[in-house]
Amino acid sequence: MRRFCLLVAVMAALIGVISGCGTGDDAVAQGDTFQFVSPGGQTVITYPPADRKKVANLSGPDLVTDQPLSLSDERFRDKAVVINVWGSWCGPCRGEADDLERVYEQTKGLGVEFLGINLRDDRQSAKDFVADRSVGFPSIYDYDGITLSSLTTPTAVVPTTVVLDRQHRPAAVFLKAVTADELDATVRKVAAESVSTPASSTPGSAAPQSSAAPAPGRP
């Protein structure tokens, strides 16, 4: 029964995803691990270290190899991680793909990794997307949205990009297509933070701080 209820909730969210590729003013999601909120429809939200709490582990089959892929894998340990939710069917995702790849190449030497979540997609089309754009980072194939539901992001928004600090706590969320300049600046700032920064004892209790002004969307 619990799994059935989860699937119903995920499918309801996916209806919003397909109909709202871009941004959503009412994007709000809650979870036991961390609470994401988009106050007033803001599309760029930052969280100070004291207000962060670790996200749940994300896992699923690798889009290309079908091997198990997880945020808890060694390659992501103690790394700042950029999570990007995308689909080959999403125009803004296609538009931001080069920007994501550029930042990935420019920051991986700083202890940064990228992890995609490929949502509600034809698998071959998604593989072609990765090959055509020479995407260097892996993605979890998440047709049903089960992996995304563990992240508890505002699921009515594709693309979404979440920047996790080295303790895998959300430091910034982009509920829109992201540009190379804004993502690079955010990732470098988060990667430079001290790993010992304390987490809040009451996650989600403080209001998130917004940063850049809203912009229309474009993985």
Order of alpha helices (4+ residues) and beta strands (2+ residues): alpha-beta-beta-beta-beta-beta-beta-alpha-beta-alpha-beta-alpha-beta-beta-alpha-beta
